[in-house]
Amino acid sequence: MGDARTDQGRGPMTTAIGTDQFGGLLRHHRRRSGMTQQQMADLATLSVRAIRDLESGRARRPRQETARLLADVLRLTGATRDAFHEAARRRLPSEGPGATGPEACVPPALLGTTVGREHEIHSLVELLTVDQQRLVSVVGLGGVGKTRVVREAAGLLRDGHGWQVLWVQASGLSPDLRELRRLEPDVTGAGGGHGHDVLLILDGLAHRAEGTLVHHLLTRAPGLRVVVTAPTPSCLAGEQVMPIAPLPVPGHALDHDAAALAEFPSVRLFLSHLRRLRPYAPRPAATAAVAELCRALDGVPGALETTAAWGLVHAPEELLHSLARDPERFSVPPAAWSPDSGRGASAVSRSLAVLEPPLRERLFTLGALPGSWTLDEAAALAGASLADTAATVYGLLIHGLVRTADEDGPDRFRVLHRVRPVLAGRSAPHPGPDTEGKGIPAEYASVSPVARAVACAVA
């Protein structure tokens, strides 16, 4: 399979970026990891020829999405990952100044049916049209479905409202987003661009961004709207934050009511993946084990999909038993060449890594509360005011580490099931002004200040 996908035949999905040393760096990291070109190609869903051409320099312009996939497969983190992306972004000497930057590209094609996101899609469309919000950050835990929601909304705006949609894979963009300058003609109408009702989507922004250029584009193009997808708010001035929560999960009282279980989006999504993998088998039923799996996975669509992929070899009861022993056992789909391949830091670990120390400390405290809880109960446990507790829960909801409980009555919240074992394996941070760096794992203490965006979410 190649690495250039198309949307209904209208052109490449991803953005081309240049390099001069990328091939050598890729070959170095691949050999150090002990992978063959075939193994890397399988994990990154690329062709062996694509890997070979990148390493040899025959393919001199890797796509941003390709660079991100390869960095994930190689499990690159921190400065090593930054250097890898910088090599992918670097301009070739022969290309001249200003040659790098994102190209206008159509949104990625959606595979499969979107389940249970009708309200989120409608809300995003209304934010951009009725409310005329011009800068929206769609945030949430990795795998919760941010890109899918934005893709569906973009399709409605393009097909139903005639908007032009520019889709940029933003994981490799510079902190000042200078690569976006190349898109100015497209968003303003200069040089034959559309210039009216343009939706610019920055998908997968991996760091806090400096918003001068974004606001310059918004000023120059009155019809421009910008949507950012990211794990946390980007802290761009004037942004409207829209958190995407996991799908609703059924309560224990419905475990033996197959018809009622099948109405829950999380159950429907999980069963749809099972049917796709085993079309030859009897139609899978909404059983108590399936309901418990959805609860254990917190209704996160990405986790439901990767766990269901293992349903080809495990019954739901076996999946549930394995998850009880190792919550990250099915964090990635099965790989043909190694059962443990591709397992890196989970979405939960990545979200924990960017929490400000005070929020992380409160999360450890809330993790001690069993089941769901109200703001009053959390405030009593933490010894904090109700207003302070509300701000804490807001920040944790934005990061996707806490969710609202699907229960009747007053609003209740709970720490995600997948967060609890991760917290249990780490030392609680020490309270006080010297919290940072004390009693915190190395992966937390070394977090770049650029990534610490929680303060703007709860301010």
C-alpha positions, 0 to 999 in steps of 0.5 A, a space after each residue: 500500500 502506498 502512502 498517498 491516499 485520496 478522497 474520492 479521487 480528488 487528489 492527495 490527502 497529505 502534505 508534502 515536505 522536504 528533506 536532505 538527511 531524512 533517509 539516513 536518519 530513518 535508516 539509522 533508527 530502523 536498524 537500531 530498533 532491529 526492524 527490517 524494511 518489510 516489518 517497518 512497512 507493515 507497521 506504518 501501512 506503507 509499501 516496502 518500496 516506499 521505505 526503500 526509496 525514503 532511505 536511499 534518497 530516491 523519494 526526497 519529499 516524505 509526507 508529513 503524515 508519513 513522517 508521523 507514522 514512522 516516528 510512531 512505529 520507531 517509538 521516537 520521543 522527546 528531542 529525538 522525535 523533534 529532530 526526526 520531524 525537523 529532518 523531514 521538514 528541512 528544505 533541500 538546498 536546491 529548492 530555494 527559500 520558502 519552498 517548504 510548507 503545507 499544500 492545499 489538500 482535501 480531507 482524508 477519506 473516512 473508513 467505516 461508519 461514524 457511530 454516536 457522534 451526531 451531536 458533536 458534528 452538528 455542534 461543530 457545524 453550528 459553531 462555525 456557521 450560526 455562532 460564526 466562531 472563527 477559531 475552534 480547538 477540538 481537543 480530547 484524549 488520543 483515539 477519542 475521535 477528534 479527527 473523525 468529528 472534524 472530517 464529518 463536519 468538514 464534509 457537511 460544510 463543503 458539500 452542503 454550504 459550498 465551503 472550500 476545505 484545506 486540510 493540513 497534517 499539523 504534527 510536523 509544523 513549527 511552533 510559530 506555524 510559519 509553514 502556513 504562510 504558503 496557504 495565504 493565497 488560498 485563503 485570501 483569494 489572491 492568485 486564483 484562490 477561493 478566498 470566501 468561506 474557507 475552512 482551514 483544518 490543522 489536524 493533530 497539532 502536537 505542541 502549543 502554537 504561537 498564533 501570530 500567523 493564524 491571526 494574520 490569516 484570519 484578519 486578511 481573510 474575513 471568510 476564513 475559519 480555522 479548526 485545530 485538533 489537538 490533545 489539549 487547547 493550543 492557547 491561541 488567543 480567542 480560540 473556542 475550545 470544544 472537548 470530545 468526550 468518550 462514547 456513552 457506556 451502559 450501566 451494570 443494570 443493563 448487562 443482561 438486556 441485549 436490546 438495551 445494550 445494543 442502543 449504546 454507541 460504544 457497544 454498537 461500535 465495538 460490535 461493528 468492528 467484530 462483524 467486520 473481522 468475522 463476517 463468516 461467523 454468526 452475528 455477535 451479540 451484545 453480551 454482558 462481557 461486551 458491555 464490561 469491555 466498553 466500560 473498561 475501555 471507557 467508551 474511547 473509540 480508538 481503544 474499542 477498535 484496537 481491542 476488537 481487532 483482537 476479537 479475531 482470535 479471542 472471545 469477548 470474555 477472553 479479551 476482558 480477562 486479558 485487560 484485567 491483567 494488563 490494561 494496555 494489552 490491546 493498545 495497538 492492533 495485532 501485528 503479523 510479525 510480532 505480538 508486542 510490536 508497536 507498543 509505545 506510550 499509550 494515549 493516557 500516558 501521553 496526556 498525563 505527561 503534559 499535565 501541570 504538576 498541580 493538576 497531576 497532583 489533584 488527579 492522583 487524589 481523585 483517583 482514590 475515589 471509587 466509582 463516580 463522584 460529585 464536585 462536592 465529594 471531590 472537594 471534600 476529599 481534596 480539602 479544596 473549595 468547590 470553585 477550585 475543584 470545579 476548575 480542576 475537573 474542568 481541566 481534567 475533562 479537557 485533557 480527557 482523563 476524567 469523564 462525566 458518568 452516564 448516570 441519572 441525577 446530579 452531574 457525576 464524574 469519574 476518572 477513566 478506568 484506563 487512567 487508574 492502573 497508569 496512576 497506580 504504577 507511578 509515584 504521586 507528585 509531592 505537593 507544594 511549590 517544589 512539586 515539579 521534578 520531585 516524586 515524578 517519573 522522568 517522563 513527567 519531569 522532563 516535559 517541555 514547557 511548550 507542552 504545558 497548556 493546561 493553565 490556559 484551559 482552566 484559567 
